Amino acid sequence: MSIQIAVRLPDDLVAEVDAIVRSGQEPSRASIVEAALRNELRRRAWAGEVEILAASGADYDDLEGMHEFAHRTSDPLD
């Protein structure tokens, strides 16, 4: 099941999305927006997990740098 929503996006962002669709890299605007939302939700979940690990005070040498990575991987267009 899916629900249709309407969002307003800047013209330049829509132009980039349309160029991707025209190039054949993605089938539709919706597929790009869905992928972007899934990636953002996944990033937020990972960032939350990193915060929990960092707050525990335990020493996780194998996870060194994950906190910075999780915050650095946000949308570079912001």
mmCIF file of the N, C-alpha and C atoms, coordinates in Angstrom:
data_MODEL
# 
_entry.id   MODEL 
# 
loop_
_atom_site.group_PDB 
_atom_site.id 
_atom_site.type_symbol 
_atom_site.label_atom_id 
_atom_site.label_alt_id 
_atom_site.label_comp_id 
_atom_site.label_asym_id 
_atom_site.label_entity_id 
_atom_site.label_seq_id 
_atom_site.pdbx_PDB_ins_code 
_atom_site.Cartn_x 
_atom_site.Cartn_y 
_atom_site.Cartn_z 
_atom_site.occupancy 
_atom_site.B_iso_or_equiv 
_atom_site.pdbx_formal_charge 
_atom_site.auth_seq_id 
_atom_site.auth_comp_id 
_atom_site.auth_asym_id 
_atom_site.auth_atom_id 
_atom_site.pdbx_PDB_model_num 
ATOM 1   N N  . MET A 1 1  ? 0.833  -1.172 0.000   1.00 0.00 ? 1  MET A N  1 
ATOM 2   C CA . MET A 1 1  ? 0.000  0.000  0.000   1.00 0.00 ? 1  MET A CA 1 
ATOM 3   C C  . MET A 1 1  ? 0.881  1.240  0.000   1.00 0.00 ? 1  MET A C  1 
ATOM 4   N N  . SER A 1 2  ? 0.437  2.268  -0.623  1.00 0.00 ? 2  SER A N  1 
ATOM 5   C CA . SER A 1 2  ? 1.173  3.525  -0.595  1.00 0.00 ? 2  SER A CA 1 
ATOM 6   C C  . SER A 1 2  ? 0.194  4.677  -0.453  1.00 0.00 ? 2  SER A C  1 
ATOM 7   N N  . ILE A 1 3  ? 0.693  5.763  0.082   1.00 0.00 ? 3  ILE A N  1 
ATOM 8   C CA . ILE A 1 3  ? -0.093 6.970  0.276   1.00 0.00 ? 3  ILE A CA 1 
ATOM 9   C C  . ILE A 1 3  ? 0.574  8.087  -0.493  1.00 0.00 ? 3  ILE A C  1 
ATOM 10  N N  . GLN A 1 4  ? -0.198 8.806  -1.258  1.00 0.00 ? 4  GLN A N  1 
ATOM 11  C CA . GLN A 1 4  ? 0.346  9.924  -2.014  1.00 0.00 ? 4  GLN A CA 1 
ATOM 12  C C  . GLN A 1 4  ? 0.406  11.151 -1.114  1.00 0.00 ? 4  GLN A C  1 
ATOM 13  N N  . ILE A 1 5  ? 1.552  11.838 -1.156  1.00 0.00 ? 5  ILE A N  1 
ATOM 14  C CA . ILE A 1 5  ? 1.704  13.088 -0.423  1.00 0.00 ? 5  ILE A CA 1 
ATOM 15  C C  . ILE A 1 5  ? 2.191  14.158 -1.394  1.00 0.00 ? 5  ILE A C  1 
ATOM 16  N N  . ALA A 1 6  ? 1.984  15.387 -1.019  1.00 0.00 ? 6  ALA A N  1 
ATOM 17  C CA . ALA A 1 6  ? 2.462  16.500 -1.840  1.00 0.00 ? 6  ALA A CA 1 
ATOM 18  C C  . ALA A 1 6  ? 3.491  17.281 -1.030  1.00 0.00 ? 6  ALA A C  1 
ATOM 19  N N  . VAL A 1 7  ? 4.604  17.580 -1.647  1.00 0.00 ? 7  VAL A N  1 
ATOM 20  C CA . VAL A 1 7  ? 5.642  18.382 -0.996  1.00 0.00 ? 7  VAL A CA 1 
ATOM 21  C C  . VAL A 1 7  ? 6.101  19.467 -1.958  1.00 0.00 ? 7  VAL A C  1 
ATOM 22  N N  . ARG A 1 8  ? 6.542  20.565 -1.404  1.00 0.00 ? 8  ARG A N  1 
ATOM 23  C CA . ARG A 1 8  ? 7.114  21.635 -2.213  1.00 0.00 ? 8  ARG A CA 1 
ATOM 24  C C  . ARG A 1 8  ? 8.632  21.531 -2.112  1.00 0.00 ? 8  ARG A C  1 
ATOM 25  N N  . LEU A 1 9  ? 9.274  21.552 -3.263  1.00 0.00 ? 9  LEU A N  1 
ATOM 26  C CA . LEU A 1 9  ? 10.731 21.464 -3.322  1.00 0.00 ? 9  LEU A CA 1 
ATOM 27  C C  . LEU A 1 9  ? 11.263 22.621 -4.148  1.00 0.00 ? 9  LEU A C  1 
ATOM 28  N N  . PRO A 1 10 ? 12.479 23.048 -3.875  1.00 0.00 ? 10 PRO A N  1 
ATOM 29  C CA . PRO A 1 10 ? 13.070 24.121 -4.664  1.00 0.00 ? 10 PRO A CA 1 
ATOM 30  C C  . PRO A 1 10 ? 13.209 23.707 -6.134  1.00 0.00 ? 10 PRO A C  1 
ATOM 31  N N  . ASP A 1 11 ? 13.052 24.691 -7.018  1.00 0.00 ? 11 ASP A N  1 
ATOM 32  C CA . ASP A 1 11 ? 13.122 24.432 -8.460  1.00 0.00 ? 11 ASP A CA 1 
ATOM 33  C C  . ASP A 1 11 ? 14.406 23.720 -8.862  1.00 0.00 ? 11 ASP A C  1 
ATOM 34  N N  . ASP A 1 12 ? 15.537 24.138 -8.298  1.00 0.00 ? 12 ASP A N  1 
ATOM 35  C CA . ASP A 1 12 ? 16.814 23.541 -8.696  1.00 0.00 ? 12 ASP A CA 1 
ATOM 36  C C  . ASP A 1 12 ? 16.906 22.076 -8.296  1.00 0.00 ? 12 ASP A C  1 
ATOM 37  N N  . LEU A 1 13 ? 16.328 21.734 -7.162  1.00 0.00 ? 13 LEU A N  1 
ATOM 38  C CA . LEU A 1 13 ? 16.336 20.344 -6.714  1.00 0.00 ? 13 LEU A CA 1 
ATOM 39  C C  . LEU A 1 13 ? 15.471 19.482 -7.631  1.00 0.00 ? 13 LEU A C  1 
ATOM 40  N N  . VAL A 1 14 ? 14.309 19.986 -7.998  1.00 0.00 ? 14 VAL A N  1 
ATOM 41  C CA . VAL A 1 14 ? 13.421 19.249 -8.904  1.00 0.00 ? 14 VAL A CA 1 
ATOM 42  C C  . VAL A 1 14 ? 14.080 19.098 -10.276 1.00 0.00 ? 14 VAL A C  1 
ATOM 43  N N  . ALA A 1 15 ? 14.789 20.125 -10.723 1.00 0.00 ? 15 ALA A N  1 
ATOM 44  C CA . ALA A 1 15 ? 15.482 20.031 -12.011 1.00 0.00 ? 15 ALA A CA 1 
ATOM 45  C C  . ALA A 1 15 ? 16.528 18.921 -11.981 1.00 0.00 ? 15 ALA A C  1 
ATOM 46  N N  . GLU A 1 16 ? 17.240 18.791 -10.876 1.00 0.00 ? 16 GLU A N  1 
ATOM 47  C CA . GLU A 1 16 ? 18.235 17.715 -10.755 1.00 0.00 ? 16 GLU A CA 1 
ATOM 48  C C  . GLU A 1 16 ? 17.561 16.346 -10.752 1.00 0.00 ? 16 GLU A C  1 
ATOM 49  N N  . VAL A 1 17 ? 16.465 16.234 -10.030 1.00 0.00 ? 17 VAL A N  1 
ATOM 50  C CA . VAL A 1 17 ? 15.720 14.968 -9.987  1.00 0.00 ? 17 VAL A CA 1 
ATOM 51  C C  . VAL A 1 17 ? 15.215 14.623 -11.384 1.00 0.00 ? 17 VAL A C  1 
ATOM 52  N N  . ASP A 1 18 ? 14.648 15.607 -12.074 1.00 0.00 ? 18 ASP A N  1 
ATOM 53  C CA . ASP A 1 18 ? 14.138 15.364 -13.428 1.00 0.00 ? 18 ASP A CA 1 
ATOM 54  C C  . ASP A 1 18 ? 15.254 14.939 -14.384 1.00 0.00 ? 18 ASP A C  1 
ATOM 55  N N  . ALA A 1 19 ? 16.437 15.517 -14.215 1.00 0.00 ? 19 ALA A N  1 
ATOM 56  C CA . ALA A 1 19 ? 17.565 15.136 -15.072 1.00 0.00 ? 19 ALA A CA 1 
ATOM 57  C C  . ALA A 1 19 ? 17.948 13.680 -14.842 1.00 0.00 ? 19 ALA A C  1 
ATOM 58  N N  . ILE A 1 20 ? 17.892 13.238 -13.611 1.00 0.00 ? 20 ILE A N  1 
ATOM 59  C CA . ILE A 1 20 ? 18.198 11.837 -13.300 1.00 0.00 ? 20 ILE A CA 1 
ATOM 60  C C  . ILE A 1 20 ? 17.177 10.913 -13.954 1.00 0.00 ? 20 ILE A C  1 
ATOM 61  N N  . VAL A 1 21 ? 15.906 11.287 -13.869 1.00 0.00 ? 21 VAL A N  1 
ATOM 62  C CA . VAL A 1 21 ? 14.845 10.471 -14.482 1.00 0.00 ? 21 VAL A CA 1 
ATOM 63  C C  . VAL A 1 21 ? 15.013 10.459 -16.003 1.00 0.00 ? 21 VAL A C  1 
ATOM 64  N N  . ARG A 1 22 ? 15.265 11.629 -16.602 1.00 0.00 ? 22 ARG A N  1 
ATOM 65  C CA . ARG A 1 22 ? 15.444 11.685 -18.064 1.00 0.00 ? 22 ARG A CA 1 
ATOM 66  C C  . ARG A 1 22 ? 16.623 10.843 -18.524 1.00 0.00 ? 22 ARG A C  1 
ATOM 67  N N  . SER A 1 23 ? 17.662 10.760 -17.709 1.00 0.00 ? 23 SER A N  1 
ATOM 68  C CA . SER A 1 23 ? 18.845 9.991  -18.084 1.00 0.00 ? 23 SER A CA 1 
ATOM 69  C C  . SER A 1 23 ? 18.606 8.484  -18.004 1.00 0.00 ? 23 SER A C  1 
ATOM 70  N N  . GLY A 1 24 ? 17.503 8.103  -17.369 1.00 0.00 ? 24 GLY A N  1 
ATOM 71  C CA . GLY A 1 24 ? 17.188 6.684  -17.241 1.00 0.00 ? 24 GLY A CA 1 
ATOM 72  C C  . GLY A 1 24 ? 17.796 6.024  -16.019 1.00 0.00 ? 24 GLY A C  1 
ATOM 73  N N  . GLN A 1 25 ? 18.468 6.802  -15.179 1.00 0.00 ? 25 GLN A N  1 
ATOM 74  C CA . GLN A 1 25 ? 19.082 6.230  -13.981 1.00 0.00 ? 25 GLN A CA 1 
ATOM 75  C C  . GLN A 1 25 ? 18.041 5.784  -12.963 1.00 0.00 ? 25 GLN A C  1 
ATOM 76  N N  . GLU A 1 26 ? 16.896 6.455  -12.946 1.00 0.00 ? 26 GLU A N  1 
ATOM 77  C CA . GLU A 1 26 ? 15.785 6.106  -12.058 1.00 0.00 ? 26 GLU A CA 1 
ATOM 78  C C  . GLU A 1 26 ? 14.496 6.196  -12.862 1.00 0.00 ? 26 GLU A C  1 
ATOM 79  N N  . PRO A 1 27 ? 13.494 5.393  -12.501 1.00 0.00 ? 27 PRO A N  1 
ATOM 80  C CA . PRO A 1 27 ? 12.263 5.376  -13.292 1.00 0.00 ? 27 PRO A CA 1 
ATOM 81  C C  . PRO A 1 27 ? 11.323 6.554  -13.050 1.00 0.00 ? 27 PRO A C  1 
ATOM 82  N N  . SER A 1 28 ? 11.439 7.209  -11.877 1.00 0.00 ? 28 SER A N  1 
ATOM 83  C CA . SER A 1 28 ? 10.476 8.268  -11.570 1.00 0.00 ? 28 SER A CA 1 
ATOM 84  C C  . SER A 1 28 ? 10.994 9.179  -10.462 1.00 0.00 ? 28 SER A C  1 
ATOM 85  N N  . ARG A 1 29 ? 10.335 10.322 -10.356 1.00 0.00 ? 29 ARG A N  1 
ATOM 86  C CA . ARG A 1 29 ? 10.624 11.219 -9.230  1.00 0.00 ? 29 ARG A CA 1 
ATOM 87  C C  . ARG A 1 29 ? 10.354 10.507 -7.913  1.00 0.00 ? 29 ARG A C  1 
ATOM 88  N N  . ALA A 1 30 ? 9.235  9.790  -7.883  1.00 0.00 ? 30 ALA A N  1 
ATOM 89  C CA . ALA A 1 30 ? 8.842  9.111  -6.650  1.00 0.00 ? 30 ALA A CA 1 
ATOM 90  C C  . ALA A 1 30 ? 9.903  8.119  -6.182  1.00 0.00 ? 30 ALA A C  1 
ATOM 91  N N  . SER A 1 31 ? 10.524 7.409  -7.113  1.00 0.00 ? 31 SER A N  1 
ATOM 92  C CA . SER A 1 31 ? 11.538 6.426  -6.711  1.00 0.00 ? 31 SER A CA 1 
ATOM 93  C C  . SER A 1 31 ? 12.743 7.115  -6.076  1.00 0.00 ? 31 SER A C  1 
ATOM 94  N N  . ILE A 1 32 ? 13.096 8.286  -6.578  1.00 0.00 ? 32 ILE A N  1 
ATOM 95  C CA . ILE A 1 32 ? 14.225 9.031  -6.013  1.00 0.00 ? 32 ILE A CA 1 
ATOM 96  C C  . ILE A 1 32 ? 13.877 9.552  -4.625  1.00 0.00 ? 32 ILE A C  1 
ATOM 97  N N  . VAL A 1 33 ? 12.688 10.121 -4.482  1.00 0.00 ? 33 VAL A N  1 
ATOM 98  C CA . VAL A 1 33 ? 12.265 10.645 -3.185  1.00 0.00 ? 33 VAL A CA 1 
ATOM 99  C C  . VAL A 1 33 ? 12.146 9.520  -2.166  1.00 0.00 ? 33 VAL A C  1 
ATOM 100 N N  . GLU A 1 34 ? 11.590 8.379  -2.580  1.00 0.00 ? 34 GLU A N  1 
ATOM 101 C CA . GLU A 1 34 ? 11.467 7.246  -1.666  1.00 0.00 ? 34 GLU A CA 1 
ATOM 102 C C  . GLU A 1 34 ? 12.841 6.766  -1.204  1.00 0.00 ? 34 GLU A C  1 
ATOM 103 N N  . ALA A 1 35 ? 13.779 6.642  -2.123  1.00 0.00 ? 35 ALA A N  1 
ATOM 104 C CA . ALA A 1 35 ? 15.128 6.205  -1.755  1.00 0.00 ? 35 ALA A CA 1 
ATOM 105 C C  . ALA A 1 35 ? 15.783 7.201  -0.804  1.00 0.00 ? 35 ALA A C  1 
ATOM 106 N N  . ALA A 1 36 ? 15.603 8.484  -1.078  1.00 0.00 ? 36 ALA A N  1 
ATOM 107 C CA . ALA A 1 36 ? 16.195 9.517  -0.220  1.00 0.00 ? 36 ALA A CA 1 
ATOM 108 C C  . ALA A 1 36 ? 15.604 9.459  1.192   1.00 0.00 ? 36 ALA A C  1 
ATOM 109 N N  . LEU A 1 37 ? 14.298 9.278  1.287   1.00 0.00 ? 37 LEU A N  1 
ATOM 110 C CA . LEU A 1 37 ? 13.661 9.183  2.600   1.00 0.00 ? 37 LEU A CA 1 
ATOM 111 C C  . LEU A 1 37 ? 14.118 7.937  3.347   1.00 0.00 ? 37 LEU A C  1 
ATOM 112 N N  . ARG A 1 38 ? 14.205 6.820  2.648   1.00 0.00 ? 38 ARG A N  1 
ATOM 113 C CA . ARG A 1 38 ? 14.683 5.591  3.302   1.00 0.00 ? 38 ARG A CA 1 
ATOM 114 C C  . ARG A 1 38 ? 16.119 5.768  3.805   1.00 0.00 ? 38 ARG A C  1 
ATOM 115 N N  . ASN A 1 39 ? 16.970 6.389  2.989   1.00 0.00 ? 39 ASN A N  1 
ATOM 116 C CA . ASN A 1 39 ? 18.354 6.636  3.408   1.00 0.00 ? 39 ASN A CA 1 
ATOM 117 C C  . ASN A 1 39 ? 18.419 7.556  4.619   1.00 0.00 ? 39 ASN A C  1 
ATOM 118 N N  . GLU A 1 40 ? 17.598 8.593  4.639   1.00 0.00 ? 40 GLU A N  1 
ATOM 119 C CA . GLU A 1 40 ? 17.585 9.516  5.782   1.00 0.00 ? 40 GLU A CA 1 
ATOM 120 C C  . GLU A 1 40 ? 17.090 8.824  7.038   1.00 0.00 ? 40 GLU A C  1 
ATOM 121 N N  . LEU A 1 41 ? 16.049 8.024  6.931   1.00 0.00 ? 41 LEU A N  1 
ATOM 122 C CA . LEU A 1 41 ? 15.553 7.302  8.105   1.00 0.00 ? 41 LEU A CA 1 
ATOM 123 C C  . LEU A 1 41 ? 16.586 6.310  8.620   1.00 0.00 ? 41 LEU A C  1 
ATOM 124 N N  . ARG A 1 42 ? 17.278 5.637  7.702   1.00 0.00 ? 42 ARG A N  1 
ATOM 125 C CA . ARG A 1 42 ? 18.342 4.703  8.089   1.00 0.00 ? 42 ARG A CA 1 
ATOM 126 C C  . ARG A 1 42 ? 19.486 5.457  8.774   1.00 0.00 ? 42 ARG A C  1 
ATOM 127 N N  . ARG A 1 43 ? 19.880 6.606  8.217   1.00 0.00 ? 43 ARG A N  1 
ATOM 128 C CA . ARG A 1 43 ? 20.955 7.409  8.808   1.00 0.00 ? 43 ARG A CA 1 
ATOM 129 C C  . ARG A 1 43 ? 20.587 7.844  10.221  1.00 0.00 ? 43 ARG A C  1 
ATOM 130 N N  . ARG A 1 44 ? 19.332 8.270  10.397  1.00 0.00 ? 44 ARG A N  1 
ATOM 131 C CA . ARG A 1 44 ? 18.896 8.693  11.723  1.00 0.00 ? 44 ARG A CA 1 
ATOM 132 C C  . ARG A 1 44 ? 18.904 7.528  12.714  1.00 0.00 ? 44 ARG A C  1 
ATOM 133 N N  . ALA A 1 45 ? 18.501 6.356  12.258  1.00 0.00 ? 45 ALA A N  1 
ATOM 134 C CA . ALA A 1 45 ? 18.530 5.178  13.133  1.00 0.00 ? 45 ALA A CA 1 
ATOM 135 C C  . ALA A 1 45 ? 19.965 4.858  13.535  1.00 0.00 ? 45 ALA A C  1 
ATOM 136 N N  . TRP A 1 46 ? 20.883 4.895  12.570  1.00 0.00 ? 46 TRP A N  1 
ATOM 137 C CA . TRP A 1 46 ? 22.296 4.628  12.874  1.00 0.00 ? 46 TRP A CA 1 
ATOM 138 C C  . TRP A 1 46 ? 22.835 5.664  13.839  1.00 0.00 ? 46 TRP A C  1 
ATOM 139 N N  . ALA A 1 47 ? 22.508 6.930  13.608  1.00 0.00 ? 47 ALA A N  1 
ATOM 140 C CA . ALA A 1 47 ? 22.981 7.993  14.495  1.00 0.00 ? 47 ALA A CA 1 
ATOM 141 C C  . ALA A 1 47 ? 22.449 7.772  15.905  1.00 0.00 ? 47 ALA A C  1 
ATOM 142 N N  . GLY A 1 48 ? 21.201 7.330  16.011  1.00 0.00 ? 48 GLY A N  1 
ATOM 143 C CA . GLY A 1 48 ? 20.634 7.046  17.325  1.00 0.00 ? 48 GLY A CA 1 
ATOM 144 C C  . GLY A 1 48 ? 21.362 5.911  18.028  1.00 0.00 ? 48 GLY A C  1 
ATOM 145 N N  . GLU A 1 49 ? 21.698 4.884  17.272  1.00 0.00 ? 49 GLU A N  1 
ATOM 146 C CA . GLU A 1 49 ? 22.448 3.764  17.852  1.00 0.00 ? 49 GLU A CA 1 
ATOM 147 C C  . GLU A 1 49 ? 23.834 4.217  18.314  1.00 0.00 ? 49 GLU A C  1 
ATOM 148 N N  . VAL A 1 50 ? 24.472 5.051  17.532  1.00 0.00 ? 50 VAL A N  1 
ATOM 149 C CA . VAL A 1 50 ? 25.796 5.569  17.906  1.00 0.00 ? 50 VAL A CA 1 
ATOM 150 C C  . VAL A 1 50 ? 25.693 6.397  19.181  1.00 0.00 ? 50 VAL A C  1 
ATOM 151 N N  . GLU A 1 51 ? 24.642 7.204  19.291  1.00 0.00 ? 51 GLU A N  1 
ATOM 152 C CA . GLU A 1 51 ? 24.444 8.003  20.505  1.00 0.00 ? 51 GLU A CA 1 
ATOM 153 C C  . GLU A 1 51 ? 24.287 7.105  21.726  1.00 0.00 ? 51 GLU A C  1 
ATOM 154 N N  . ILE A 1 52 ? 23.532 6.025  21.573  1.00 0.00 ? 52 ILE A N  1 
ATOM 155 C CA . ILE A 1 52 ? 23.346 5.084  22.684  1.00 0.00 ? 52 ILE A CA 1 
ATOM 156 C C  . ILE A 1 52 ? 24.682 4.465  23.087  1.00 0.00 ? 52 ILE A C  1 
ATOM 157 N N  . LEU A 1 53 ? 25.461 4.039  22.092  1.00 0.00 ? 53 LEU A N  1 
ATOM 158 C CA . LEU A 1 53 ? 26.772 3.452  22.395  1.00 0.00 ? 53 LEU A CA 1 
ATOM 159 C C  . LEU A 1 53 ? 27.695 4.473  23.057  1.00 0.00 ? 53 LEU A C  1 
ATOM 160 N N  . ALA A 1 54 ? 27.680 5.698  22.555  1.00 0.00 ? 54 ALA A N  1 
ATOM 161 C CA . ALA A 1 54 ? 28.541 6.745  23.117  1.00 0.00 ? 54 ALA A CA 1 
ATOM 162 C C  . ALA A 1 54 ? 28.130 7.071  24.550  1.00 0.00 ? 54 ALA A C  1 
ATOM 163 N N  . ALA A 1 55 ? 26.833 7.077  24.816  1.00 0.00 ? 55 ALA A N  1 
ATOM 164 C CA . ALA A 1 55 ? 26.344 7.407  26.149  1.00 0.00 ? 55 ALA A CA 1 
ATOM 165 C C  . ALA A 1 55 ? 26.614 6.301  27.163  1.00 0.00 ? 55 ALA A C  1 
ATOM 166 N N  . SER A 1 56 ? 26.835 5.097  26.690  1.00 0.00 ? 56 SER A N  1 
ATOM 167 C CA . SER A 1 56 ? 27.053 3.979  27.611  1.00 0.00 ? 56 SER A CA 1 
ATOM 168 C C  . SER A 1 56 ? 28.389 4.083  28.321  1.00 0.00 ? 56 SER A C  1 
ATOM 169 N N  . GLY A 1 57 ? 29.296 4.870  27.758  1.00 0.00 ? 57 GLY A N  1 
ATOM 170 C CA . GLY A 1 57 ? 30.596 5.044  28.385  1.00 0.00 ? 57 GLY A CA 1 
ATOM 171 C C  . GLY A 1 57 ? 31.551 3.898  28.139  1.00 0.00 ? 57 GLY A C  1 
ATOM 172 N N  . ALA A 1 58 ? 31.106 2.871  27.462  1.00 0.00 ? 58 ALA A N  1 
ATOM 173 C CA . ALA A 1 58 ? 31.987 1.736  27.168  1.00 0.00 ? 58 ALA A CA 1 
ATOM 174 C C  . ALA A 1 58 ? 32.996 2.140  26.108  1.00 0.00 ? 58 ALA A C  1 
ATOM 175 N N  . ASP A 1 59 ? 34.083 1.421  26.059  1.00 0.00 ? 59 ASP A N  1 
ATOM 176 C CA . ASP A 1 59 ? 35.143 1.716  25.098  1.00 0.00 ? 59 ASP A CA 1 
ATOM 177 C C  . ASP A 1 59 ? 35.016 0.762  23.910  1.00 0.00 ? 59 ASP A C  1 
ATOM 178 N N  . TYR A 1 60 ? 34.581 1.304  22.776  1.00 0.00 ? 60 TYR A N  1 
ATOM 179 C CA . TYR A 1 60 ? 34.407 0.519  21.565  1.00 0.00 ? 60 TYR A CA 1 
ATOM 180 C C  . TYR A 1 60 ? 35.437 0.967  20.538  1.00 0.00 ? 60 TYR A C  1 
ATOM 181 N N  . ASP A 1 61 ? 36.666 0.489  20.666  1.00 0.00 ? 61 ASP A N  1 
ATOM 182 C CA . ASP A 1 61 ? 37.726 0.893  19.748  1.00 0.00 ? 61 ASP A CA 1 
ATOM 183 C C  . ASP A 1 61 ? 37.396 0.576  18.297  1.00 0.00 ? 61 ASP A C  1 
ATOM 184 N N  . ASP A 1 62 ? 36.673 -0.518 18.054  1.00 0.00 ? 62 ASP A N  1 
ATOM 185 C CA . ASP A 1 62 ? 36.352 -0.907 16.683  1.00 0.00 ? 62 ASP A CA 1 
ATOM 186 C C  . ASP A 1 62 ? 35.314 0.024  16.045  1.00 0.00 ? 62 ASP A C  1 
ATOM 187 N N  . LEU A 1 63 ? 34.678 0.867  16.854  1.00 0.00 ? 63 LEU A N  1 
ATOM 188 C CA . LEU A 1 63 ? 33.694 1.810  16.337  1.00 0.00 ? 63 LEU A CA 1 
ATOM 189 C C  . LEU A 1 63 ? 34.230 3.248  16.323  1.00 0.00 ? 63 LEU A C  1 
ATOM 190 N N  . GLU A 1 64 ? 35.510 3.397  16.482  1.00 0.00 ? 64 GLU A N  1 
ATOM 191 C CA . GLU A 1 64 ? 36.123 4.720  16.491  1.00 0.00 ? 64 GLU A CA 1 
ATOM 192 C C  . GLU A 1 64 ? 35.729 5.500  15.236  1.00 0.00 ? 64 GLU A C  1 
ATOM 193 N N  . GLY A 1 65 ? 35.238 6.687  15.426  1.00 0.00 ? 65 GLY A N  1 
ATOM 194 C CA . GLY A 1 65 ? 34.884 7.542  14.305  1.00 0.00 ? 65 GLY A CA 1 
ATOM 195 C C  . GLY A 1 65 ? 33.452 7.399  13.819  1.00 0.00 ? 65 GLY A C  1 
ATOM 196 N N  . MET A 1 66 ? 32.692 6.436  14.343  1.00 0.00 ? 66 MET A N  1 
ATOM 197 C CA . MET A 1 66 ? 31.324 6.238  13.858  1.00 0.00 ? 66 MET A CA 1 
ATOM 198 C C  . MET A 1 66 ? 30.420 7.423  14.184  1.00 0.00 ? 66 MET A C  1 
ATOM 199 N N  . HIS A 1 67 ? 30.606 8.039  15.342  1.00 0.00 ? 67 HIS A N  1 
ATOM 200 C CA . HIS A 1 67 ? 29.767 9.179  15.723  1.00 0.00 ? 67 HIS A CA 1 
ATOM 201 C C  . HIS A 1 67 ? 29.946 10.316 14.722  1.00 0.00 ? 67 HIS A C  1 
ATOM 202 N N  . GLU A 1 68 ? 31.184 10.621 14.395  1.00 0.00 ? 68 GLU A N  1 
ATOM 203 C CA . GLU A 1 68 ? 31.444 11.677 13.425  1.00 0.00 ? 68 GLU A CA 1 
ATOM 204 C C  . GLU A 1 68 ? 30.923 11.295 12.042  1.00 0.00 ? 68 GLU A C  1 
ATOM 205 N N  . PHE A 1 69 ? 31.088 10.039 11.667  1.00 0.00 ? 69 PHE A N  1 
ATOM 206 C CA . PHE A 1 69 ? 30.609 9.577  10.364  1.00 0.00 ? 69 PHE A CA 1 
ATOM 207 C C  . PHE A 1 69 ? 29.094 9.722  10.263  1.00 0.00 ? 69 PHE A C  1 
ATOM 208 N N  . ALA A 1 70 ? 28.375 9.320  11.295  1.00 0.00 ? 70 ALA A N  1 
ATOM 209 C CA . ALA A 1 70 ? 26.917 9.373  11.280  1.00 0.00 ? 70 ALA A CA 1 
ATOM 210 C C  . ALA A 1 70 ? 26.416 10.801 11.110  1.00 0.00 ? 70 ALA A C  1 
ATOM 211 N N  . HIS A 1 71 ? 27.101 11.750 11.711  1.00 0.00 ? 71 HIS A N  1 
ATOM 212 C CA . HIS A 1 71 ? 26.678 13.146 11.590  1.00 0.00 ? 71 HIS A CA 1 
ATOM 213 C C  . HIS A 1 71 ? 27.183 13.787 10.303  1.00 0.00 ? 71 HIS A C  1 
ATOM 214 N N  . ARG A 1 72 ? 28.252 13.271 9.757   1.00 0.00 ? 72 ARG A N  1 
ATOM 215 C CA . ARG A 1 72 ? 28.826 13.816 8.530   1.00 0.00 ? 72 ARG A CA 1 
ATOM 216 C C  . ARG A 1 72 ? 28.086 13.369 7.278   1.00 0.00 ? 72 ARG A C  1 
ATOM 217 N N  . THR A 1 73 ? 27.327 12.285 7.367   1.00 0.00 ? 73 THR A N  1 
ATOM 218 C CA . THR A 1 73 ? 26.680 11.729 6.180   1.00 0.00 ? 73 THR A CA 1 
ATOM 219 C C  . THR A 1 73 ? 25.312 12.326 5.908   1.00 0.00 ? 73 THR A C  1 
ATOM 220 N N  . SER A 1 74 ? 24.996 13.453 6.534   1.00 0.00 ? 74 SER A N  1 
ATOM 221 C CA . SER A 1 74 ? 23.719 14.096 6.226   1.00 0.00 ? 74 SER A CA 1 
ATOM 222 C C  . SER A 1 74 ? 23.791 14.715 4.837   1.00 0.00 ? 74 SER A C  1 
ATOM 223 N N  . ASP A 1 75 ? 22.673 15.161 4.351   1.00 0.00 ? 75 ASP A N  1 
ATOM 224 C CA . ASP A 1 75 ? 22.542 15.685 2.984   1.00 0.00 ? 75 ASP A CA 1 
ATOM 225 C C  . ASP A 1 75 ? 23.539 16.803 2.717   1.00 0.00 ? 75 ASP A C  1 
ATOM 226 N N  . PRO A 1 76 ? 24.442 16.619 1.751   1.00 0.00 ? 76 PRO A N  1 
ATOM 227 C CA . PRO A 1 76 ? 25.450 17.659 1.470   1.00 0.00 ? 76 PRO A CA 1 
ATOM 228 C C  . PRO A 1 76 ? 24.850 18.896 0.819   1.00 0.00 ? 76 PRO A C  1 
ATOM 229 N N  . LEU A 1 77 ? 23.580 18.850 0.429   1.00 0.00 ? 77 LEU A N  1 
ATOM 230 C CA . LEU A 1 77 ? 22.952 20.014 -0.186  1.00 0.00 ? 77 LEU A CA 1 
ATOM 231 C C  . LEU A 1 77 ? 22.393 20.976 0.843   1.00 0.00 ? 77 LEU A C  1 
ATOM 232 N N  . ASP A 1 78 ? 22.413 20.585 2.116   1.00 0.00 ? 78 ASP A N  1 
ATOM 233 C CA . ASP A 1 78 ? 21.900 21.480 3.169   1.00 0.00 ? 78 ASP A CA 1 
ATOM 234 C C  . ASP A 1 78 ? 22.776 22.701 3.299   1.00 0.00 ? 78 ASP A C  1 
# 
